[in-house]
Amino acid sequence: MFGMDVATLAVFMMFSIPLVAVIGGLGLVALKIMRGGRDSSRDLEDTRLIQEMHRQLQKMEERVGALETILLDKERKDRS
């Protein structure tokens, strides 16, 4: 097949597949740069919102943990 043995074909594919992926990634980065910075501000705002949601969910988790502790302590006292 095209004068290549299996080992040569395997080496060729081993290097060509990641090369195609890297070139594709660079192409996507180039497109994002060409589109301008208007998406970067939107991305920054999205990141802030996600971080705030994460902080609020952590606070809620702490509150639920505290309520569970209070209820379990009350239940233990009632059993005693």
DRENVOVO-936809 format. One record per residue: residue in one letter; x, y, z of N, C-alpha, C in turn. Coordinates in steps of 0.2 Angstrom, whole numbers, plus 2048, in hexadecimal, padded with zeros to 3 digits. Example, Ala and Ser with C-alpha at 12.3 -4.5 7.8 and 13.67 -1.06 7.14 Angstrom:
// DRENVOVO-936809
A8427E482783E7EA8278427F0827
S8407F58238447FB824840800827
This chain:
// DRENVOVO-936809
M8047FA800800800800804806800
F80580A7FB8098107FA81080F7FB
G8138097FB81A8077FD81C808804
M817808809818809810817803813
D81C80181881A7FB81C8167FD822
V8147F982680F7FA82C8137FF831
A8197FE83281C80283781D809835
T81E80A82F81F81182C81881482C
L81381182A80C81382B80A815832
A80C81183780A81283E80E818840
V81481983E81881F84181582583D
F81482583781182A83380A82D837
M8068288387FF82983B80082C843
M80582984680782B84D80883384D
F80C83584880E83C848809841844
S80583E84080184283C7FA84483F
I7F783F8437F18408477F284684C
P7F78468507F884B8557F9852851
L7FD85184C7FE8578487F885B845
V7F38578437ED8598407E985C846
A7E985984C7E685C8527E9863854
V7EF8638547F286A8567F186F851
I7F186D84A7F08728457E8875846
G7E48708477DD8728487DC87684E
G7DF8758537DF8798597E2880858
L7E78808547EA8878537E588B84E
G7E288784A7DD88B8457D788D849
L7D588A84E7CF88C8537D2892857
V7D88928597DA89885D7DB89E858
A7DD89D8527DE8A284D7D78A584C
L7D28A184B7CB8A484A7C88A8850
K7CA8A58567C88A985C7CB8B085C
I7D18B085A7D58B685B7D28BB855
M7D18B984F7CE8BD84A7C88BF84B
R7C38BC84F7BD8BE8517BD8C4855
G7C28C58597C38CB85D7C28C9864
G7C28CF8687C28CE8707BB8CE873
R7B68CF86F7AF8CF8727AD8C9875
D7AF8C38737AE8BD8767B18BC87D
S7B78BF87D7BB8BE8837B88C2889
S7B58C78887B18CA88E7AB8C6890
R7A88C388B7A28BF88D7A58B9890
D7AA8B688E7AD8B08927AF8B2899
L7B28B889A7B48BA8A07AE8BB8A5
E7A88BD8A27A28BE8A679F8B78A8
D79F8B38A379D8AC8A47A18A98AA
T7A88AA8AA7AC8A78AF7AB8AA8B6
R7A98B08B67A78B38BC7A18B08BF
L79C8AF8BB7968AD8BD7968A68BF
I79A8A28BC79B89B8BE79F89A8C5
Q7A489F8C67A789F8CC7A38A18D2
E79E8A68D079A8A88D67958A28D7
M79289F8D278E8998D37918948D7
H7988938D679B88E8DA79C8908E1
R79E8968E279E8998E97988988ED
Q79289A8EA78C8998ED78A8928EE
L78B88D8EA78A8868EB78E8848F1
Q7948868F17988848F77958868FE
K79388C8FE79088F90478988B905
M78688990078088590178187E904
E78787B90178987590478B87590B
E78E87B90D79087C91478A87C919
R78588091677E88191A77B87A91B
V77A87691577787091677B86B91A
G78186C91A78586891F78486A926
A78387092778287292E77B870930
L77687192C76F86F92D76F86792F
E77286392B77285C92C77585A933
T77A85E93577D85D93B77885F941
I77586494077086794576A861946
L76885F94076285A940765853943
L76B85194176D84B94476E84C94C
D77185194E77285295576B852959
K76685695676085695975D84F959
E75E84B95475B84495475E840959
R76584195A76883D95F76683E966
K76584596776284796E75B84496F
D75784496A75084196B75183A96C
R75583696A75682F96B75882E972
S75C83297575F83197B75A832981
